[in-house]
Amino acid sequence: MKIETNLETIKSIGKEKEEENWKFRSYLKDLHGVDLDAIVQKLYADVSSHIDCTQCANCCRAMYPSLDEEDVVAFSSHMNKSIEEFITEYLIESNEEKNKYNFNSVPCPFLAENKCTHYAGRPKDCKSYPHLQKENFTFRLMSVIENYSICPIVFNVYERLKTEIWRKLMYENIIGGSPA
């Protein structure tokens, strides 16, 4: 299966498949008896091995990562700034999460030439993006839908997941067994 990396194409397909993506999300929420985490992590490992994030960096242009107190302390220390100075200059309080911060601008103020200028000090949210390698995939499906049109890795993993899950379901319903 071809890996799509063109951001305009991904955004366009995202609009076309919005309803399908929401339906598939609902289907996944009710799916039982399938180790979805294992499937997603396998797909993530395969897809991410073919994509160089530094060629894209769209997440840094479109997302507001969440920083907790530990992130703020580590990042400010890495930049040799006081916590107060770092917060005042670069952060705003999160509207969505209590006791969390977001960067005050998009694109990220630390993005230069598709790379983080403070990579070693970046927040946990950035380190783990796009979060597909984490457990409990079904609890993060809202963010998967949100990131589908932003991140080529999320886009390709979700599309492959549709193929894999629906192919298996169709095979079991038609043939009465599981695919080889």
Backbone torsions as a table, in degrees:
resi	resn	phi	psi	omega
1	MET	NA	133.6	-179.8
2	LYS	-66.1	143.1	175.5
3	ILE	-99.5	121.7	-179.3
4	GLU	-89.3	128.1	178.3
5	THR	-125.3	-7.7	-179.8
6	ASN	-71.7	116.1	-175.0
7	LEU	-64.0	-35.2	177.7
8	GLU	-66.2	-41.6	177.9
9	THR	-63.9	-44.7	179.9
10	ILE	-61.5	-43.5	179.4
11	LYS	-64.2	-42.5	179.1
12	SER	-64.2	-46.2	178.2
13	ILE	-64.3	-36.0	177.3
14	GLY	-58.0	-42.0	177.7
15	LYS	-67.2	-44.0	-179.2
16	GLU	-62.1	-38.4	-173.0
17	LYS	-102.5	16.3	-176.8
18	GLU	-55.9	-49.5	-179.2
19	GLU	-64.2	-43.6	177.7
20	GLU	-59.5	-42.5	-179.0
21	ASN	-63.2	-39.8	178.4
22	TRP	-68.0	-39.7	177.3
23	LYS	-63.7	-42.1	179.3
24	PHE	-65.8	-38.1	175.9
25	ARG	-58.0	-47.5	179.1
26	SER	-61.5	-41.3	178.1
27	TYR	-60.3	-45.6	-178.9
28	LEU	-64.2	-36.7	179.5
29	LYS	-60.8	-31.6	-178.0
30	ASP	-98.4	2.9	-177.3
31	LEU	-76.8	129.3	-179.8
32	HIS	-126.6	154.4	175.5
33	GLY	78.8	12.6	179.0
34	VAL	-125.4	131.7	177.6
35	ASP	-80.8	78.8	-175.5
36	LEU	-61.3	-39.3	178.5
37	ASP	-57.3	-44.7	-179.0
38	ALA	-63.9	-41.6	179.7
39	ILE	-64.9	-48.1	-178.8
40	VAL	-63.5	-42.5	-179.4
41	GLN	-65.4	-36.1	176.2
42	LYS	-65.8	-46.6	178.1
43	LEU	-62.4	-42.3	179.0
44	TYR	-60.3	-45.7	-179.8
45	ALA	-60.2	-43.3	-179.9
46	ASP	-66.8	-53.5	-176.2
47	VAL	-63.0	-46.7	-176.1
48	SER	-66.4	-22.8	178.0
49	SER	-71.9	-13.8	-179.6
50	HIS	-106.2	-0.5	-176.3
51	ILE	-122.1	128.5	176.4
52	ASP	-97.0	107.7	-176.8
53	CYS	-60.1	-27.4	-179.8
54	THR	-74.0	-9.3	173.0
55	GLN	-86.2	-13.3	-175.6
56	CYS	-114.1	-71.5	-178.3
57	ALA	57.4	22.9	-179.6
58	ASN	-64.5	-30.9	177.7
59	CYS	-59.5	-38.3	-179.5
60	CYS	-72.8	-19.7	178.1
61	ARG	-91.2	-19.6	-170.7
62	ALA	-122.2	-13.3	-171.7
63	MET	-110.3	155.8	171.6
64	TYR	-113.8	93.8	-179.6
65	PRO	-63.8	154.3	179.6
66	SER	-94.8	130.0	178.4
67	LEU	-116.7	129.3	173.8
68	ASP	-95.9	-177.3	-177.3
69	GLU	-58.7	-41.7	178.8
70	GLU	-60.3	-41.7	177.8
71	ASP	-63.1	-43.6	-178.6
72	VAL	-62.5	-44.9	179.3
73	VAL	-62.6	-47.4	-177.5
74	ALA	-66.0	-45.2	-176.8
75	PHE	-67.2	-44.8	-180.0
76	SER	-63.7	-39.2	177.6
77	SER	-64.2	-43.2	179.3
78	HIS	-60.6	-32.4	-179.7
79	MET	-91.3	0.8	-177.0
80	ASN	57.4	42.6	176.6
81	LYS	-121.1	155.1	173.5
82	SER	-70.8	158.0	178.8
83	ILE	-59.3	-45.4	-178.9
84	GLU	-61.9	-43.9	179.7
85	GLU	-62.9	-43.4	179.8
86	PHE	-63.1	-46.6	179.7
87	ILE	-61.0	-48.6	-178.1
88	THR	-61.2	-41.6	-174.4
89	GLU	-79.7	-35.2	-168.6
90	TYR	-123.6	-12.3	-170.4
91	LEU	-121.9	158.7	168.7
92	ILE	-132.2	153.7	176.8
93	GLU	-67.7	140.1	179.7
94	SER	-68.5	136.6	174.1
95	ASN	-80.4	-19.9	-172.5
96	GLU	-102.1	-27.0	-175.5
97	GLU	-129.6	130.7	179.9
98	LYS	-70.1	141.1	178.7
99	ASN	59.8	31.9	177.2
100	LYS	-129.3	161.5	179.2
101	TYR	-126.6	162.0	170.2
102	ASN	-129.4	157.8	172.2
103	PHE	-64.5	149.3	-174.3
104	ASN	-84.9	3.1	179.3
105	SER	-149.5	155.6	172.1
106	VAL	-129.6	130.1	4.1
107	PRO	-67.6	168.3	179.7
108	CYS	-53.8	135.6	-179.2
109	PRO	-65.7	-10.0	-178.0
110	PHE	-107.7	14.2	178.3
111	LEU	-91.7	126.1	176.1
112	ALA	-145.2	124.8	-179.9
113	GLU	53.0	44.5	178.2
114	ASN	63.6	20.3	178.5
115	LYS	-134.4	153.0	177.7
116	CYS	-79.4	126.2	-179.6
117	THR	-74.6	-10.8	177.4
118	HIS	-132.2	49.0	-173.9
119	TYR	-52.2	-44.0	-177.6
120	ALA	-66.0	-25.0	-177.9
121	GLY	-103.5	5.5	-174.6
122	ARG	-61.5	154.7	-178.1
123	PRO	-67.6	160.2	178.7
124	LYS	-57.9	-37.4	-179.7
125	ASP	-60.4	-38.7	177.4
126	CYS	-72.1	-41.5	-179.2
127	LYS	-60.3	-36.2	-174.8
128	SER	-96.9	-3.3	180.0
129	TYR	-62.4	136.1	13.0
130	PRO	-95.5	21.2	172.0
131	HIS	69.1	13.4	-178.7
132	LEU	-79.2	-16.9	-179.6
133	GLN	-84.7	-5.9	-178.4
134	LYS	-82.9	160.1	175.4
135	GLU	-73.8	166.8	175.2
136	ASN	62.6	48.8	-179.8
137	PHE	-51.5	-42.3	-175.6
138	THR	-63.9	-20.4	178.3
139	PHE	-83.2	-8.3	179.9
140	ARG	-114.9	17.9	-175.4
141	LEU	-64.3	-30.9	176.8
142	MET	-60.8	-45.8	-179.7
143	SER	-70.0	-29.7	175.7
144	VAL	-62.8	-46.1	178.0
145	ILE	-61.3	-43.2	179.1
146	GLU	-63.4	-36.6	-176.2
147	ASN	-88.1	-9.4	-177.0
148	TYR	-54.1	-43.2	-178.0
149	SER	-91.3	0.8	-177.9
150	ILE	-105.1	-41.9	-171.1
151	CYS	-114.2	121.4	177.3
152	PRO	-57.8	-31.5	178.9
153	ILE	-67.4	-48.7	179.5
154	VAL	-61.1	-45.8	179.8
155	PHE	-54.8	-53.4	-176.2
156	ASN	-67.8	-38.6	178.2
157	VAL	-65.2	-44.6	-178.5
158	TYR	-65.1	-41.2	177.9
159	GLU	-64.3	-42.7	178.3
160	ARG	-67.5	-34.3	178.0
161	LEU	-64.3	-41.9	176.0
162	LYS	-56.8	-49.4	-178.9
163	THR	-60.5	-47.3	-176.6
164	GLU	-66.7	-47.3	-177.4
165	ILE	-69.8	-48.6	-178.0
166	TRP	-68.5	-33.8	177.2
167	ARG	-63.5	-45.0	179.9
168	LYS	-63.3	-44.9	-179.8
169	LEU	-62.1	-45.4	-179.5
170	MET	-62.5	-42.4	-179.7
171	TYR	-62.3	-45.6	-178.8
172	GLU	-65.4	-37.0	-179.0
173	ASN	-74.3	-35.6	-177.8
174	ILE	-84.5	-46.9	-173.7
175	ILE	-92.3	-30.8	-178.9
176	GLY	87.1	25.4	178.8
177	GLY	-151.8	-158.7	177.6
178	SER	-118.0	150.9	-178.4
179	PRO	-65.4	151.9	-179.3
180	ALA	-70.5	NA	NA
